[in-house]
């Protein structure tokens, strides 16, 4: 099963970092946040990725194209250009790099990747800035056991990314509302009462034809919920996103003191 990682946004809320590189390459503990996300999936056996590129996408390509030389000792024959690697500390990722437009919204980016999903009945989607101590295998099994068109992961935190009204007897989404957090209301939010969309989504191929051109991926949620085709996998562990420069600093502090998403060895 392939995993789409949305890597095309401009990251306007953290210009201190994203003026010079795309948000997925912002480093946590010396490695891009994108690498951390991929490690979570790969730990559970899902190592086939499609990166939906946009803003400064070439830098992401260059990072992985040069990855082996950055991590390994090697000898270079300058006359022939031949490289001899003496060790290989790279992870086992299979990556498709796909340009999905510099200004495309998230739903449009996913629509443009239809050909790269192949013939798989299911595929996964996540954002390029969020991590969790989530069991991806359990998420996939949950999705398949309910046989709905889509499953999104719910987590408790500030509802910056959309409030989920979940029927906990059926685990279905009753409705979805996008909620914009401002500096004025951010401190008024009760995190314990809000389940939000934390990414880590599993979708059936049919959903690709339901996403409107030029839309956000979240725009399809209300229709899916109305039709009873959207389940919520409630993640009871830890989750954190990296949307501001302050959160970059917090994420790096976590890596030093409590790297809760480091579920790999």
C-alpha positions in Angstrom: 0.0 0.0 0.0 1.4 3.4 -1.0 1.5 6.4 1.3 1.1 9.9 0.0 2.9 12.6 2.0 1.7 16.2 1.3 4.9 18.2 0.9 3.9 21.1 -1.3 2.8 23.9 1.1 4.7 27.1 1.6 4.7 27.0 5.4 3.8 30.7 5.8 3.5 30.5 9.6 7.2 29.6 10.0 9.0 31.8 7.5 12.1 31.8 9.7 12.6 28.3 8.3 10.6 28.0 5.1 11.9 31.1 3.4 15.0 29.0 2.5 13.6 25.4 2.3 10.3 23.6 2.2 8.7 22.7 5.5 9.2 18.9 5.2 13.0 19.6 5.2 12.9 21.6 8.4 15.1 19.6 10.8 14.3 17.9 14.0 17.3 16.4 15.8 19.4 16.9 12.7 17.0 15.1 10.3 14.1 16.5 8.2 10.6 16.2 9.7 9.8 14.3 6.5 12.3 11.6 7.5 10.7 11.2 10.9 7.3 10.7 9.3 8.6 8.1 6.8 10.3 6.2 9.7 7.0 5.9 11.5 5.4 4.3 8.4 8.4 2.1 7.5 8.6 0.8 11.1 5.2 -0.8 10.5 6.1 -2.2 7.1 4.8 0.6 4.8 7.9 2.0 3.0 6.4 2.8 -0.4 5.9 6.6 -0.5 4.6 9.2 -3.0 5.8 12.7 -2.2 3.3 15.4 -3.4 5.8 18.2 -4.2 5.2 21.9 -4.7 7.0 24.7 -3.0 10.8 24.2 -3.4 10.2 20.6 -4.3 13.5 20.3 -6.1 15.2 20.6 -2.7 13.4 17.5 -1.5 14.5 15.6 -4.6 18.1 16.8 -4.2 18.1 15.8 -0.5 17.2 12.1 -1.2 19.3 11.9 -4.4 22.4 12.9 -2.4 21.3 11.0 0.7 23.6 8.1 0.4 26.7 10.3 0.0 25.7 12.3 3.0 25.3 9.3 5.3 28.0 6.8 4.0 31.7 6.7 3.7 32.7 6.4 0.0 35.6 6.6 -2.4 35.5 8.7 -5.6 37.4 8.2 -8.8 37.4 11.7 -10.1 38.4 10.6 -13.6 35.6 8.1 -14.1 33.1 9.4 -11.6 32.8 6.0 -10.1 31.7 5.9 -6.4 32.5 3.0 -4.1 30.5 3.0 -0.9 32.0 1.4 2.2 28.9 1.3 4.3 25.2 1.9 3.8 23.3 3.7 6.6 20.3 4.7 4.5 16.8 3.5 5.2 14.9 1.2 3.0 12.4 3.7 1.4 10.9 3.5 -2.1 10.0 7.0 -3.1 8.1 8.5 -6.0 8.7 12.2 -6.4 5.7 13.9 -8.1 5.3 17.6 -8.9 1.7 18.5 -8.1 1.9 22.3 -8.7 3.4 25.2 -6.8 0.0 26.5 -5.6 -2.2 23.5 -5.6 -4.4 22.8 -2.5 -4.1 19.5 -0.8 -7.1 17.8 -2.4 -5.9 18.7 -5.9 -2.4 17.4 -5.1 -3.9 14.0 -4.1 -6.1 14.0 -7.3 -3.0 14.4 -9.5 -1.3 11.3 -8.0 -3.9 8.8 -9.2 -1.6 7.2 -11.7 1.1 6.6 -9.0 -1.2 4.8 -6.6 -1.3 1.8 -9.0 -4.0 -0.8 -8.8 -4.1 -0.9 -4.9 -7.7 -0.7 -3.6 -6.5 1.4 -0.6 -3.8 4.1 -0.1 -2.8 6.3 2.7 -2.4 10.1 3.0 -0.7 12.2 5.7 0.6 15.7 6.1 4.3 16.6 5.9 4.5 18.1 9.4 2.9 15.8 12.0 4.2 12.9 14.0 2.6 10.5 16.5 3.3 7.2 18.4 0.7 5.7 16.2 0.3 2.0 15.2 -0.1 2.2 11.4 -0.9 -1.5 11.1 -3.7 -1.1 13.6 -5.0 1.9 11.7 -5.1 0.0 8.4 -6.8 -3.0 10.0 -9.4 -0.7 11.6 -10.1 0.9 8.2 -10.4 -2.4 6.4 -12.6 -4.0 9.2 -15.2 -1.2 8.8 -15.2 -1.3 5.0 -15.8 2.4 4.6 -14.4 4.7 1.9 -12.2 6.6 4.3 -10.7 6.6 7.8 -9.0 9.6 9.4 -7.1 9.6 12.6 -8.5 11.7 15.4 -6.4 13.1 18.2 -7.0 15.5 21.1 -5.3 18.9 20.8 -6.1 22.5 19.7 -8.6 22.3 16.8 -6.5 24.2 14.3 -7.0 21.5 11.7 -10.8 20.8 11.9 -13.0 19.6 14.7 -14.4 16.1 14.4 -17.9 15.2 15.8 -17.5 11.5 16.3 -20.2 8.9 17.2 -18.1 6.8 19.5 -20.6 3.9 19.4 -20.0 3.4 15.6 -16.6 5.3 15.3 -18.2 7.2 12.4 -17.8 10.9 11.7 -21.1 12.7 12.2 -19.8 16.0 10.8 -16.7 17.9 10.2 -16.0 21.6 10.6 -12.8 23.5 9.7 -11.8 25.7 12.6 -9.3 28.5 12.3 -7.3 29.2 15.4 -6.3 32.8 15.9 -4.0 34.4 18.4 -7.1 35.8 20.1 -8.9 32.5 20.7 -6.0 30.1 21.0 -5.8 30.2 24.8 -9.6 29.8 25.2 -9.6 26.3 23.6 -10.2 23.3 25.8 -8.0 20.6 24.3 -9.7 17.8 26.3 -13.1 18.4 24.5 -11.8 18.5 20.9 -10.9 15.7 18.7 -9.2 17.0 15.6 -8.0 15.5 12.3 -4.4 14.5 12.9 -3.7 13.2 9.4 -2.7 9.5 9.0 -5.6 8.8 6.7 -6.5 5.6 4.8 -8.7 6.0 1.7 -10.2 3.8 -1.0 -9.4 4.6 -4.6 -13.1 5.6 -5.1 -12.4 8.7 -3.0 -10.1 10.1 -5.7 -13.1 10.7 -8.0 -15.0 12.4 -5.2 -12.4 15.1 -4.5 -13.4 18.3 -6.3 -10.7 19.9 -8.6 -8.8 22.6 -6.8 -10.0 21.7 -3.4 -8.6 20.9 0.0 -8.5 17.2 1.0 -10.8 18.0 4.0 -13.5 19.3 1.6 -14.6 15.7 0.8 -15.1 14.8 4.5 -18.6 16.3 5.0 -20.0 14.3 2.0 -18.3 11.1 3.2 -19.6 11.7 6.7 -23.2 12.4 5.5 -23.1 9.1 3.5 -21.8 7.2 6.5 -18.5 6.4 4.7 -16.0 8.1 7.0 -14.7 6.4 10.1 -12.5 7.9 12.8 -9.6 6.0 14.3 -9.1 7.7 17.7 -5.4 7.8 18.5 -5.1 7.8 22.3 -1.3 8.3 22.3 0.7 11.4 21.7 0.7 13.6 18.5 2.3 16.8 17.6 2.5 19.0 14.5 5.1 21.5 13.4 3.2 24.5 12.0 5.1 27.5 13.6 8.7 28.3 14.4 7.8 27.9 18.1 6.6 24.4 17.4 9.9 23.7 15.6 11.7 24.5 18.8 9.2 22.4 20.8 9.7 19.4 18.5 13.4 19.6 18.9 13.1 19.8 22.6 10.9 16.6 22.5 13.5 14.9 20.4 16.0 15.5 23.2 13.8 14.7 26.2 10.8 12.7 25.0 10.9 11.6 21.3 7.6 9.8 21.7 7.2 9.2 18.0 10.5 7.3 17.8 8.9 3.9 17.7 11.7 2.5 15.5 14.9 1.0 16.9 
